[in-house]
């Protein structure tokens, strides 16, 4: 009899504790993205440009003013991929922060049949993060450069980066001596940022030294 009473008491205590337990739920945080796509030569905005993100949010086209807006986007790092017939594809990497609107200014170049050498090199920003106090910080940027040709090596080349902040734009470039066919190079660099918050980082151009 005592055993039955003891078991019943333990069961009641277990039910009571479980009913009083507080369920912990992770709260998802959100921000917004305001963007525009511009012509590299005229600096005019371009309408009808396809916008996709990784991780995926929604697919859309820029409006008549060459702009797009994504709302209630979970916080974190995103790649925005833009494409339009007659233009080279472009990718920028942005950071969405809680209850803030991140600006993404994307510049795309028209296709040029004479620039086939540059098309052999693909460069993308794979990730970035900003560290330090707001008035004096560094942004650490990681990138990937690929030779898409199956047979032609590439000699000296340069890759140019634009670092967009809420106040102005910073610039950086890297130089490399050789990239074999189908080779991929991964690298990183650090850029000092004064009194500004970085919104996005993009590859703005590639230069390849012409063979002699």
ZAGU-545260 format. One record per atom (N, C-alpha, C, O, CB): residue in three letters; x, y, z. Coordinates in steps of 0.05 Angstrom, whole numbers, padded with zeros to 5 digits, always signed. Glycine has a CB too. Layout:
<sites>
ALAXYZ;...
</sites>
This chain:
<sites>
UNK+00017-00024+00000;UNK+00000+00000+00000;UNK+00017+00025+00000;UNK+00012+00044-00014;UNK-00019+00000+00024;UNK+00038+00024+00017;UNK+00057+00047+00018;UNK+00070+00052-00009;UNK+00075+00074-00017;UNK+00078+00043+00040;UNK+00077+00030-00022;UNK+00090+00032-00048;UNK+00072+00046-00069;UNK+00081+00062-00085;UNK+00098+00004-00059;UNK+00046+00039-00068;UNK+00027+00051-00087;UNK+00024+00080-00081;UNK+00023+00096-00100;UNK-00001+00037-00084;UNK+00022+00088-00056;UNK+00019+00116-00048;UNK+00044+00132-00057;UNK+00042+00154-00067;UNK+00015+00119-00018;UNK+00068+00120-00052;UNK+00093+00134-00059;UNK+00095+00138-00090;UNK+00104+00159-00099;UNK+00117+00117-00050;UNK+00087+00118-00105;UNK+00087+00120-00134;UNK+00068+00141-00144;UNK+00075+00156-00162;UNK+00081+00093-00147;UNK+00044+00142-00132;UNK+00024+00162-00140;UNK+00034+00190-00134;UNK+00029+00208-00149;UNK-00002+00156-00126;UNK+00047+00193-00111;UNK+00057+00219-00103;UNK+00079+00229-00123;UNK+00080+00252-00131;UNK+00069+00219-00075;UNK+00097+00211-00131;UNK+00118+00218-00150;UNK+00106+00225-00177;UNK+00116+00243-00190;UNK+00138+00195-00153;UNK+00085+00211-00185;UNK+00071+00217-00210;UNK+00058+00244-00210;UNK+00060+00259-00229;UNK+00051+00195-00217;UNK+00045+00251-00188;UNK+00033+00277-00185;UNK+00053+00299-00185;UNK+00049+00320-00198;UNK+00016+00279-00159;UNK+00076+00294-00172;UNK+00097+00314-00171;UNK+00109+00319-00199;UNK+00114+00342-00207;UNK+00120+00306-00152;UNK+00112+00297-00215;UNK+00122+00300-00242;UNK+00103+00316-00260;UNK+00112+00332-00275;UNK+00127+00272-00254;UNK+00077+00310-00257;UNK+00057+00325-00273;UNK+00057+00354-00265;UNK+00055+00372-00283;UNK+00029+00313-00269;UNK+00060+00360-00239;UNK+00060+00388-00230;UNK+00084+00403-00240;UNK+00081+00426-00249;UNK+00060+00389-00199;UNK+00107+00391-00240;UNK+00132+00404-00249;UNK+00130+00409-00279;UNK+00139+00430-00288;UNK+00156+00387-00242;UNK+00120+00390-00294;UNK+00119+00393-00323;UNK+00099+00415-00331;UNK+00103+00429-00350;UNK+00111+00367-00336;UNK+00077+00418-00315;UNK+00058+00438-00321;UNK+00068+00466-00315;UNK+00059+00486-00327;UNK+00032+00433-00306;UNK+00087+00468-00296;UNK+00097+00493-00288;UNK+00122+00501-00304;UNK+00131+00524-00303;UNK+00105+00493-00259;UNK+00132+00482-00320;UNK+00157+00488-00335;UNK+00151+00510-00356;UNK+00130+00509-00368;UNK+00167+00463-00349;UNK+00169+00527-00360;UNK+00167+00549-00380;UNK+00179+00540-00406;UNK+00203+00533-00407;UNK+00180+00575-00370;UNK+00164+00540-00427;UNK+00174+00532-00453;UNK+00190+00555-00465;UNK+00181+00578-00466;UNK+00150+00525-00472;UNK+00215+00549-00474;UNK+00233+00568-00485;UNK+00231+00567-00515;UNK+00237+00546-00527;UNK+00262+00564-00475;UNK+00224+00589-00528;UNK+00221+00589-00557;UNK+00240+00610-00569;UNK+00241+00633-00560;UNK+00192+00596-00565;UNK+00256+00601-00588;UNK+00274+00620-00601;UNK+00258+00640-00617;UNK+00241+00633-00633;UNK+00294+00605-00620;UNK+00264+00665-00613;UNK+00250+00687-00627;UNK+00266+00694-00652;UNK+00289+00701-00651;UNK+00246+00711-00609;UNK+00252+00692-00675;UNK+00265+00699-00700;UNK+00264+00729-00704;UNK+00244+00742-00700;UNK+00252+00685-00724;UNK+00287+00741-00712;UNK+00289+00770-00715;UNK+00289+00777-00745;UNK+00297+00761-00761;UNK+00315+00780-00702;UNK+00279+00801-00751;UNK+00275+00808-00779;UNK+00285+00836-00784;UNK+00287+00853-00767;UNK+00246+00807-00786;UNK+00292+00841-00810;UNK+00299+00867-00820;UNK+00289+00870-00848;UNK+00274+00853-00858;UNK+00330+00872-00819;UNK+00298+00892-00862;UNK+00288+00897-00889;UNK+00312+00902-00907;UNK+00334+00908-00898;UNK+00269+00921-00889;UNK+00307+00900-00933;UNK+00328+00906-00954;UNK+00316+00925-00974;UNK+00295+00920-00986;UNK+00338+00880-00968;UNK+00329+00948-00978;UNK+00322+00967-00999;UNK+00345+00967-01019;UNK+00368+00971-01012;UNK+00318+00996-00987;UNK+00339+00961-01044;UNK+00360+00960-01064;UNK+00354+00974-01090;UNK+00331+00980-01096;UNK+00366+00931-01070;UNK+00375+00979-01105;UNK+00373+00990-01132;UNK+00394+00978-01149;UNK+00415+00971-01140;UNK+00375+01021-01131;UNK+00388+00976-01176;UNK+00407+00965-01195;UNK+00413+00987-01216;UNK+00395+00999-01227;UNK+00395+00940-01209;UNK+00439+00992-01220;UNK+00447+01014-01237;UNK+00465+01005-01260;UNK+00480+00985-01257;UNK+00462+01035-01220;UNK+00464+01020-01282;UNK+00481+01015-01305;UNK+00510+01025-01298;UNK+00513+01047-01288;UNK+00470+01030-01331;UNK+00530+01009-01304;UNK+00557+01016-01296;UNK+00568+01041-01310;UNK+00585+01055-01300;UNK+00576+00992-01302;UNK+00558+01046-01334;UNK+00569+01069-01350;UNK+00552+01094-01346;UNK+00563+01116-01343;UNK+00570+01062-01379;UNK+00526+01092-01347;UNK+00509+01115-01345;UNK+00500+01123-01317;UNK+00491+01145-01312;UNK+00484+01111-01362;UNK+00503+01103-01299;UNK+00494+01106-01271;UNK+00464+01110-01269;UNK+00453+01119-01249;UNK+00508+01130-01258;UNK+00449+01102-01290;UNK+00420+01103-01290;UNK+00410+01076-01279;UNK+00421+01055-01284;UNK+00409+01108-01318;UNK+00388+01078-01264;UNK+00376+01053-01254;UNK+00363+01037-01276;UNK+00355+01049-01297;UNK+00355+01059-01232;UNK+00361+01011-01273;UNK+00351+00993-01293;UNK+00327+00978-01283;UNK+00328+00965-01262;UNK+00373+00973-01302;UNK+00305+00979-01297;UNK+00281+00964-01290;UNK+00281+00936-01301;UNK+00295+00931-01321;UNK+00256+00979-01298;UNK+00265+00919-01289;UNK+00262+00892-01300;UNK+00285+00873-01295;UNK+00289+00853-01309;UNK+00257+00893-01329;UNK+00302+00879-01275;UNK+00325+00862-01268;UNK+00315+00841-01249;UNK+00302+00847-01229;UNK+00348+00879-01256;UNK+00322+00816-01254;UNK+00314+00794-01236;UNK+00331+00795-01210;UNK+00355+00797-01211;UNK+00318+00767-01250;UNK+00317+00792-01188;UNK+00330+00793-01161;UNK+00325+00766-01147;UNK+00302+00758-01144;UNK+00319+00817-01144;UNK+00346+00753-01139;UNK+00344+00728-01123;UNK+00364+00730-01100;UNK+00384+00744-01101;UNK+00350+00703-01140;UNK+00357+00716-01078;UNK+00375+00716-01055;UNK+00382+00688-01047;UNK+00367+00669-01052;UNK+00362+00731-01032;UNK+00405+00686-01034;UNK+00414+00661-01021;UNK+00423+00668-00993;UNK+00442+00683-00989;UNK+00437+00647-01038;UNK+00410+00656-00972;UNK+00387+00638-00972;UNK+00363+00651-00986;UNK+00361+00675-00987;UNK+00380+00630-00943;UNK+00345+00634-00995;UNK+00323+00643-01011;UNK+00303+00659-00995;UNK+00296+00651-00972;UNK+00309+00619-01025;UNK+00293+00681-01006;UNK+00271+00696-00994;UNK+00248+00696-01015;UNK+00230+00680-01013;UNK+00280+00725-00987;UNK+00249+00714-01034;UNK+00230+00715-01056;UNK+00244+00725-01081;UNK+00263+00740-01079;UNK+00205+00732-01049;UNK+00233+00717-01104;UNK+00244+00726-01130;UNK+00227+00749-01140;UNK+00202+00747-01139;UNK+00245+00702-01150;UNK+00240+00770-01150;UNK+00225+00793-01159;UNK+00241+00807-01181;UNK+00264+00800-01186;UNK+00219+00812-01136;UNK+00228+00827-01193;UNK+00241+00844-01213;UNK+00242+00873-01202;UNK+00225+00881-01187;UNK+00226+00843-01240;UNK+00263+00888-01210;UNK+00264+00916-01202;UNK+00241+00930-01216;UNK+00232+00923-01238;UNK+00291+00929-01210;UNK+00231+00951-01202;UNK+00207+00966-01212;UNK+00216+00986-01233;UNK+00238+00986-01242;UNK+00193+00980-01189;UNK+00197+01004-01240;UNK+00202+01023-01261;UNK+00224+01043-01254;UNK+00235+01056-01271;UNK+00178+01038-01267;UNK+00231+01045-01228;UNK+00252+01062-01219;UNK+00278+01047-01215;UNK+00298+01058-01205;UNK+00245+01076-01194;UNK+00279+01021-01223;UNK+00303+01005-01219;UNK+00308+00998-01191;UNK+00331+00992-01183;UNK+00327+01020-01230;UNK+00287+00997-01174;UNK+00290+00991-01146;UNK+00275+00966-01138;UNK+00257+00957-01152;UNK+00281+01015-01129;UNK+00282+00955-01115;UNK+00268+00932-01104;UNK+00268+00934-01073;UNK+00285+00947-01062;UNK+00280+00905-01113;UNK+00249+00920-01061;UNK+00247+00921-01031;UNK+00239+00894-01021;UNK+00220+00882-01031;UNK+00227+00943-01022;UNK+00253+00884-01001;UNK+00246+00859-00988;UNK+00241+00866-00958;UNK+00258+00878-00945;UNK+00269+00838-00990;UNK+00218+00858-00948;UNK+00210+00864-00921;UNK+00208+00839-00904;UNK+00204+00817-00914;UNK+00184+00879-00920;UNK+00211+00843-00878;UNK+00209+00820-00859;UNK+00227+00797-00866;UNK+00219+00774-00867;UNK+00180+00810-00857;UNK+00253+00804-00871;UNK+00273+00784-00878;UNK+00287+00775-00853;UNK+00297+00792-00838;UNK+00293+00795-00899;UNK+00289+00749-00847;UNK+00304+00740-00824;UNK+00333+00751-00823;UNK+00346+00752-00844;UNK+00304+00709-00822;UNK+00342+00759-00800;UNK+00369+00771-00798;UNK+00390+00751-00806;UNK+00387+00727-00803;UNK+00374+00781-00770;UNK+00413+00761-00816;UNK+00435+00744-00824;UNK+00448+00754-00850;UNK+00441+00775-00860;UNK+00425+00716-00828;UNK+00466+00738-00860;UNK+00481+00745-00884;UNK+00467+00733-00909;UNK+00457+00710-00909;UNK+00510+00734-00883;UNK+00465+00749-00930;UNK+00452+00741-00955;UNK+00469+00749-00979;UNK+00483+00769-00979;UNK+00424+00754-00957;UNK+00467+00732-01000;UNK+00477+00739-01026;UNK+00454+00747-01044;UNK+00434+00732-01046;UNK+00494+00716-01039;UNK+00456+00770-01057;UNK+00436+00779-01076;UNK+00447+00775-01104;UNK+00468+00786-01110;UNK+00427+00809-01071;UNK+00433+00760-01120;UNK+00442+00754-01148;UNK+00423+00769-01167;UNK+00399+00766-01165;UNK+00442+00724-01153;UNK+00435+00784-01185;UNK+00418+00800-01204;UNK+00426+00791-01232;UNK+00449+00785-01238;UNK+00423+00830-01200;UNK+00406+00791-01249;UNK+00411+00783-01277;UNK+00390+00796-01295;UNK+00367+00800-01288;UNK+00410+00752-01280;UNK+00399+00802-01320;UNK+00381+00814-01340;UNK+00394+00809-01367;UNK+00418+00811-01370;UNK+00376+00844-01335;UNK+00378+00802-01387;UNK+00388+00797-01414;UNK+00403+00822-01424;UNK+00393+00844-01422;UNK+00365+00790-01433;UNK+00427+00817-01435;UNK+00443+00839-01445;UNK+00463+00850-01425;UNK+00478+00868-01431;UNK+00426+00861-01454;UNK+00463+00839-01400;UNK+00480+00849-01379;UNK+00494+00825-01365;UNK+00485+00802-01366;UNK+00464+00865-01358;UNK+00517+00830-01354;UNK+00532+00810-01339;UNK+00518+00806-01312;UNK+00508+00825-01300;UNK+00561+00818-01335;UNK+00518+00781-01302;UNK+00506+00775-01276;UNK+00524+00787-01254;UNK+00548+00790-01257;UNK+00503+00745-01273;UNK+00511+00794-01232;UNK+00526+00806-01210;UNK+00516+00795-01184;UNK+00493+00788-01181;UNK+00523+00837-01211;UNK+00534+00793-01164;UNK+00528+00783-01138;UNK+00539+00802-01117;UNK+00562+00810-01118;UNK+00539+00754-01133;UNK+00522+00810-01097;UNK+00532+00825-01074;UNK+00525+00810-01049;UNK+00505+00795-01048;UNK+00520+00854-01074;UNK+00540+00814-01028;UNK+00535+00801-01002;UNK+00528+00823-00982;UNK+00543+00842-00978;UNK+00560+00785-00993;UNK+00505+00819-00969;UNK+00495+00839-00950;UNK+00490+00827-00923;UNK+00490+00802-00920;UNK+00469+00852-00960;UNK+00486+00844-00902;UNK+00480+00835-00876;UNK+00453+00848-00867;UNK+00451+00872-00866;UNK+00502+00841-00856;UNK+00433+00831-00861;UNK+00407+00841-00851;UNK+00408+00842-00821;UNK+00414+00821-00808;UNK+00384+00824-00862;UNK+00402+00865-00809;UNK+00403+00868-00780;UNK+00375+00873-00769;UNK+00357+00882-00783;UNK+00422+00891-00772;UNK+00372+00867-00743;UNK+00346+00868-00731;UNK+00334+00897-00732;UNK+00347+00916-00724;UNK+00348+00860-00701;UNK+00309+00898-00742;UNK+00294+00924-00743;UNK+00308+00946-00758;UNK+00304+00970-00752;UNK+00288+00933-00714;UNK+00325+00938-00777;UNK+00339+00958-00793;UNK+00335+00952-00822;UNK+00329+00930-00830;UNK+00369+00959-00786;UNK+00338+00973-00839;UNK+00336+00970-00868;UNK+00364+00972-00880;UNK+00378+00992-00877;UNK+00318+00991-00880;UNK+00373+00950-00893;UNK+00399+00949-00905;UNK+00396+00959-00934;UNK+00378+00950-00949;UNK+00410+00920-00904;UNK+00415+00976-00942;UNK+00415+00987-00969;UNK+00433+00970-00987;UNK+00456+00963-00979;UNK+00423+01016-00970;UNK+00424+00963-01011;UNK+00440+00947-01030;UNK+00441+00962-01056;UNK+00421+00964-01070;UNK+00429+00918-01033;UNK+00464+00973-01063;UNK+00468+00987-01089;UNK+00484+00969-01107;UNK+00507+00964-01101;UNK+00482+01015-01084;UNK+00471+00960-01129;UNK+00484+00940-01146;UNK+00489+00952-01173;UNK+00470+00962-01186;UNK+00466+00914-01148;UNK+00513+00950-01183;UNK+00521+00960-01209;UNK+00526+00937-01228;UNK+00541+00919-01221;UNK+00546+00979-01207;UNK+00513+00937-01252;UNK+00517+00916-01271;UNK+00528+00927-01297;UNK+00522+00950-01305;UNK+00491+00900-01276;UNK+00543+00911-01311;UNK+00556+00920-01337;UNK+00542+00907-01360;UNK+00533+00884-01359;UNK+00586+00913-01337;UNK+00539+00922-01382;UNK+00528+00909-01407;UNK+00548+00889-01418;UNK+00572+00891-01415;UNK+00522+00931-01428;UNK+00537+00869-01431;UNK+00554+00848-01444;UNK+00570+00861-01466;UNK+00560+00877-01481;UNK+00537+00825-01454;UNK+00595+00853-01468;UNK+00613+00863-01489;UNK+00626+00839-01502;UNK+00641+00824-01488;UNK+00634+00883-01477;UNK+00621+00835-01527;UNK+00632+00811-01541;UNK+00662+00811-01542;UNK+00675+00790-01545;UNK+00621+00810-01569;UNK+00675+00835-01538;UNK+00704+00836-01540;UNK+00717+00830-01513;UNK+00742+00828-01511;UNK+00712+00864-01549;UNK+00701+00828-01492;UNK+00713+00824-01465;UNK+00712+00795-01457;UNK+00706+00789-01433;UNK+00699+00842-01445;UNK+00717+00776-01475;UNK+00715+00748-01468;UNK+00736+00739-01448;UNK+00731+00721-01433;UNK+00718+00731-01493;UNK+00759+00753-01448;UNK+00780+00745-01429;UNK+00771+00750-01401;UNK+00776+00733-01384;UNK+00806+00761-01435;UNK+00758+00772-01396;UNK+00749+00778-01369;UNK+00728+00758-01359;UNK+00725+00753-01336;UNK+00738+00806-01367;UNK+00713+00747-01378;UNK+00692+00728-01371;UNK+00704+00701-01362;UNK+00689+00685-01352;UNK+00673+00724-01394;UNK+00730+00697-01367;UNK+00743+00673-01358;UNK+00746+00673-01328;UNK+00750+00652-01315;UNK+00769+00669-01372;UNK+00745+00697-01315;UNK+00749+00699-01287;UNK+00723+00706-01273;UNK+00709+00725-01281;UNK+00771+00720-01280;UNK+00716+00691-01253;UNK+00692+00697-01237;UNK+00702+00702-01208;UNK+00718+00687-01197;UNK+00672+00673-01237;UNK+00693+00724-01197;UNK+00700+00731-01169;UNK+00675+00738-01154;UNK+00658+00753-01163;UNK+00720+00755-01169;UNK+00673+00726-01130;UNK+00650+00731-01113;UNK+00659+00735-01084;UNK+00679+00724-01075;UNK+00630+00708-01115;UNK+00644+00751-01069;UNK+00648+00753-01040;UNK+00633+00730-01027;UNK+00608+00728-01030;UNK+00638+00781-01029;UNK+00646+00714-01012;UNK+00634+00691-00999;UNK+00622+00697-00972;UNK+00602+00686-00963;UNK+00653+00668-00997;UNK+00635+00716-00957;UNK+00625+00724-00931;UNK+00640+00749-00921;UNK+00662+00755-00931;UNK+00627+00701-00910;UNK+00628+00763-00903;UNK+00642+00786-00890;UNK+00629+00791-00863;UNK+00606+00784-00858;UNK+00641+00811-00908;UNK+00645+00803-00845;UNK+00634+00811-00819;UNK+00649+00835-00809;UNK+00673+00838-00814;UNK+00635+00787-00799;UNK+00636+00852-00794;UNK+00648+00877-00783;UNK+00652+00873-00753;UNK+00635+00864-00739;UNK+00629+00901-00789;UNK+00676+00881-00744;UNK+00683+00878-00716;UNK+00694+00904-00705;UNK+00704+00921-00720;UNK+00704+00856-00712;UNK+00692+00908-00679;UNK+00702+00932-00666;UNK+00681+00952-00660;UNK+00657+00948-00668;UNK+00723+00945-00684;UNK+00688+00974-00646;UNK+00668+00994-00639;UNK+00658+01009-00664;UNK+00672+01009-00684;UNK+00680+01014-00619;UNK+00635+01022-00661;UNK+00622+01035-00684;UNK+00639+01057-00696;UNK+00638+01062-00720;UNK+00595+01046-00677;UNK+00655+01071-00679;UNK+00670+01094-00689;UNK+00697+01086-00702;UNK+00710+01103-00715;UNK+00675+01114-00667;UNK+00705+01061-00698;UNK+00731+01053-00709;UNK+00731+01022-00711;UNK+00737+01009-00691;UNK+00754+01063-00692;UNK+00725+01011-00734;UNK+00722+00982-00736;UNK+00735+00971-00761;UNK+00745+00987-00778;UNK+00692+00975-00737;UNK+00736+00945-00763;UNK+00747+00932-00787;UNK+00725+00914-00799;UNK+00708+00904-00785;UNK+00772+00914-00780;UNK+00726+00911-00825;UNK+00709+00892-00839;UNK+00727+00871-00851;UNK+00745+00877-00866;UNK+00691+00906-00860;UNK+00722+00846-00843;UNK+00737+00823-00854;UNK+00722+00810-00876;UNK+00698+00803-00873;UNK+00743+00802-00831;UNK+00734+00808-00900;UNK+00721+00800-00924;UNK+00734+00775-00935;UNK+00759+00774-00939;UNK+00720+00822-00945;UNK+00718+00754-00941;UNK+00728+00730-00954;UNK+00717+00728-00982;UNK+00694+00736-00987;UNK+00720+00705-00937;UNK+00733+00718-01001;UNK+00725+00718-01029;UNK+00735+00693-01043;UNK+00752+00679-01033;UNK+00735+00744-01043;UNK+00724+00688-01067;UNK+00733+00666-01083;UNK+00737+00676-01112;UNK+00720+00691-01122;UNK+00712+00643-01083;UNK+00759+00668-01125;UNK+00764+00675-01152;UNK+00768+00649-01168;UNK+00783+00631-01159;UNK+00790+00694-01155;UNK+00754+00646-01191;UNK+00755+00622-01207;UNK+00763+00627-01235;UNK+00754+00647-01247;UNK+00728+00607-01205;UNK+00778+00609-01247;UNK+00783+00609-01276;UNK+00764+00589-01289;UNK+00767+00565-01285;UNK+00813+00602-01283;UNK+00744+00600-01304;UNK+00723+00582-01315;UNK+00732+00568-01340;UNK+00717+00551-01350;UNK+00699+00598-01320;UNK+00755+00575-01351;UNK+00764+00563-01376;UNK+00774+00534-01370;UNK+00785+00528-01349;UNK+00787+00579-01389;UNK+00769+00516-01389;UNK+00778+00489-01386;UNK+00806+00484-01398;UNK+00818+00463-01394;UNK+00759+00470-01400;UNK+00818+00504-01411;UNK+00844+00500-01424;UNK+00863+00524-01421;UNK+00887+00520-01423;UNK+00840+00494-01452;UNK+00853+00548-01417;UNK+00870+00572-01418;UNK+00877+00582-01390;UNK+00859+00588-01375;UNK+00857+00594-01434;UNK+00903+00583-01383;UNK+00910+00595-01358;UNK+00908+00626-01359;UNK+00907+00637-01381;UNK+00939+00587-01350;UNK+00907+00638-01337;UNK+00906+00667-01335;UNK+00931+00677-01321;UNK+00939+00666-01300;UNK+00880+00677-01320;UNK+00942+00698-01332;UNK+00966+00710-01319;UNK+00958+00730-01298;UNK+00941+00724-01282;UNK+00983+00724-01340;UNK+00971+00752-01297;UNK+00966+00772-01276;UNK+00937+00783-01279;UNK+00928+00789-01301;UNK+00986+00795-01277;UNK+00924+00786-01256;UNK+00897+00798-01256;UNK+00892+00812-01230;UNK+00905+00808-01210;UNK+00875+00776-01261;UNK+00872+00830-01231;UNK+00864+00845-01208;UNK+00834+00843-01204;UNK+00819+00842-01224;UNK+00873+00875-01210;UNK+00825+00843-01179;UNK+00797+00843-01172;UNK+00791+00867-01155;UNK+00805+00872-01135;UNK+00788+00816-01158;UNK+00770+00882-01162;UNK+00763+00906-01147;UNK+00738+00902-01131;UNK+00718+00890-01140;UNK+00760+00930-01167;UNK+00738+00912-01107;UNK+00716+00909-01088;UNK+00704+00936-01080;UNK+00719+00955-01076;UNK+00724+00893-01063;UNK+00678+00938-01078;UNK+00664+00961-01067;UNK+00652+00953-01040;UNK+00638+00933-01038;UNK+00642+00972-01086;UNK+00657+00969-01020;UNK+00647+00964-00993;UNK+00627+00987-00987;UNK+00636+01010-00981;UNK+00670+00962-00971;UNK+00602+00981-00987;UNK+00581+01002-00983;UNK+00574+01004-00953;UNK+00569+00984-00940;UNK+00556+00995-01000;UNK+00574+01028-00943;UNK+00566+01033-00915;UNK+00542+01052-00915;UNK+00532+01061-00936;UNK+00589+01045-00899;UNK+00531+01058-00891;UNK+00509+01076-00889;UNK+00517+01105-00893;UNK+00500+01123-00892;UNK+00496+01073-00862;UNK+00543+01110-00898;UNK+00552+01138-00902;UNK+00567+01142-00928;UNK+00563+01162-00942;UNK+00570+01146-00879;UNK+00584+01123-00935;UNK+00599+01126-00960;UNK+00609+01099-00970;UNK+00602+01078-00959;UNK+00624+01145-00956;UNK+00625+01099-00991;UNK+00634+01074-01003;UNK+00665+01073-01001;UNK+00679+01092-01007;UNK+00626+01073-01033;UNK+00674+01049-00993;UNK+00703+01044-00991;UNK+00711+01025-01014;UNK+00694+01011-01025;UNK+00711+01032-00964;UNK+00737+01026-01021;UNK+00746+01010-01044;UNK+00770+00993-01035;UNK+00786+01001-01018;UNK+00753+01028-01068;UNK+00774+00970-01049;UNK+00797+00953-01043;UNK+00802+00937-01069;UNK+00784+00931-01084;UNK+00791+00934-01019;UNK+00827+00929-01073;UNK+00834+00913-01096;UNK+00855+00892-01088;UNK+00872+00897-01070;UNK+00844+00930-01119;UNK+00854+00869-01101;UNK+00874+00848-01096;UNK+00886+00842-01123;UNK+00874+00844-01144;UNK+00861+00822-01084;UNK+00912+00833-01123;UNK+00927+00826-01147;UNK+00938+00798-01144;UNK+00948+00790-01123;UNK+00950+00846-01152;UNK+00936+00783-01165;UNK+00947+00756-01166;UNK+00962+00751-01192;UNK+00957+00764-01212;UNK+00925+00735-01162;UNK+00981+00732-01191;UNK+00999+00729-01214;UNK+00990+00707-01233;UNK+00996+00708-01257;UNK+01026+00722-01205;UNK+00975+00687-01224;UNK+00968+00664-01242;UNK+00944+00649-01231;UNK+00940+00646-01207;UNK+00992+00645-01244;UNK+00928+00639-01251;UNK+00905+00622-01244;UNK+00902+00602-01267;UNK+00896+00608-01289;UNK+00878+00640-01241;UNK+00907+00576-01260;UNK+00907+00555-01280;UNK+00878+00548-01288;UNK+00859+00556-01273;UNK+00920+00530-01269;UNK+00874+00534-01310;UNK+00847+00527-01318;UNK+00831+00512-01296;UNK+00842+00493-01284;UNK+00848+00510-01344;UNK+00807+00521-01292;UNK+00789+00509-01272;UNK+00799+00512-01243;UNK+00788+00500-01224;UNK+00785+00479-01278;UNK+00819+00528-01239;UNK+00830+00532-01212;UNK+00812+00552-01197;UNK+00802+00571-01209;UNK+00859+00542-01213;UNK+00810+00548-01171;UNK+00796+00567-01153;UNK+00815+00576-01131;UNK+00828+00559-01118;UNK+00771+00554-01141;UNK+00816+00601-01126;UNK+00832+00613-01105;UNK+00813+00625-01084;UNK+00794+00640-01091;UNK+00852+00634-01115;UNK+00818+00619-01059;UNK+00803+00631-01037;UNK+00821+00650-01021;UNK+00844+00643-01016;UNK+00791+00609-01018;UNK+00811+00673-01014;UNK+00828+00692-01000;UNK+00811+00709-00981;UNK+00786+00707-00980;UNK+00842+00710-01019;UNK+00824+00727-00966;UNK+00811+00745-00948;UNK+00827+00770-00944;UNK+00852+00770-00948;UNK+00805+00731-00921;UNK+00814+00791-00936;UNK+00829+00816-00930;UNK+00812+00832-00909;UNK+00789+00826-00904;UNK+00833+00833-00955;UNK+00825+00851-00897;UNK+00813+00868-00876;UNK+00814+00897-00885;UNK+00835+00906-00895;UNK+00828+00863-00849;UNK+00792+00911-00881;UNK+00791+00940-00888;UNK+00781+00956-00864;UNK+00761+00949-00851;UNK+00772+00944-00912;UNK+00796+00977-00858;UNK+00788+00994-00836;UNK+00765+01012-00843;UNK+00765+01025-00865;UNK+00812+01012-00827;UNK+00744+01014-00826;UNK+00721+01030-00831;UNK+00717+01049-00808;UNK+00717+01041-00784;UNK+00695+01012-00834;UNK+00715+01075-00814;UNK+00712+01095-00792;UNK+00683+01105-00790;UNK+00672+01116-00810;UNK+00731+01119-00797;UNK+00672+01102-00767;UNK+00647+01115-00760;UNK+00625+01108-00780;UNK+00611+01127-00789;UNK+00650+01144-00757;UNK+00622+01083-00787;UNK+00601+01075-00807;UNK+00595+01046-00804;UNK+00611+01030-00793;UNK+00611+01081-00836;UNK+00571+01038-00813;UNK+00562+01011-00812;UNK+00561+01000-00841;UNK+00549+01012-00858;UNK+00534+01008-00799;UNK+00575+00977-00845;UNK+00575+00965-00871;UNK+00548+00952-00878;UNK+00537+00938-00861;UNK+00598+00944-00873;UNK+00538+00958-00902;UNK+00513+00947-00911;UNK+00517+00923-00930;UNK+00504+00903-00928;UNK+00496+00968-00924;UNK+00536+00926-00949;UNK+00540+00905-00968;UNK+00568+00907-00980;UNK+00581+00928-00979;UNK+00519+00907-00991;UNK+00577+00885-00992;UNK+00604+00884-01005;UNK+00600+00870-01032;UNK+00586+00850-01034;UNK+00625+00868-00987;UNK+00612+00882-01053;UNK+00609+00871-01080;UNK+00635+00872-01095;UNK+00651+00889-01090;UNK+00587+00886-01095;UNK+00638+00854-01114;UNK+00660+00855-01134;UNK+00651+00875-01155;UNK+00631+00871-01168;UNK+00666+00827-01146;UNK+00666+00896-01159;UNK+00658+00917-01177;UNK+00672+00915-01205;UNK+00663+00928-01224;UNK+00665+00944-01166;UNK+00693+00899-01207;UNK+00706+00896-01232;UNK+00730+00877-01231;UNK+00740+00870-01210;UNK+00716+00923-01242;UNK+00738+00868-01255;UNK+00761+00850-01258;UNK+00778+00860-01281;UNK+00768+00867-01302;UNK+00752+00820-01262;UNK+00805+00860-01277;UNK+00823+00867-01298;UNK+00843+00844-01302;UNK+00853+00833-01283;UNK+00839+00894-01291;UNK+00847+00837-01328;UNK+00866+00816-01335;UNK+00887+00828-01353;UNK+00881+00841-01373;UNK+00852+00792-01348;UNK+00912+00823-01347;UNK+00934+00832-01364;UNK+00934+00817-01390;UNK+00934+00792-01391;UNK+00962+00829-01349;UNK+00935+00832-01412;UNK+00935+00819-01438;UNK+00961+00804-01443;UNK+00982+00815-01437;UNK+00930+00840-01460;UNK+00960+00780-01454;UNK+00985+00765-01459;UNK+01001+00779-01481;UNK+00990+00791-01499;UNK+00979+00736-01467;UNK+01028+00777-01479;UNK+01045+00789-01499;UNK+01046+00773-01525;UNK+01060+00781-01544;UNK+01073+00792-01488;
</sites>
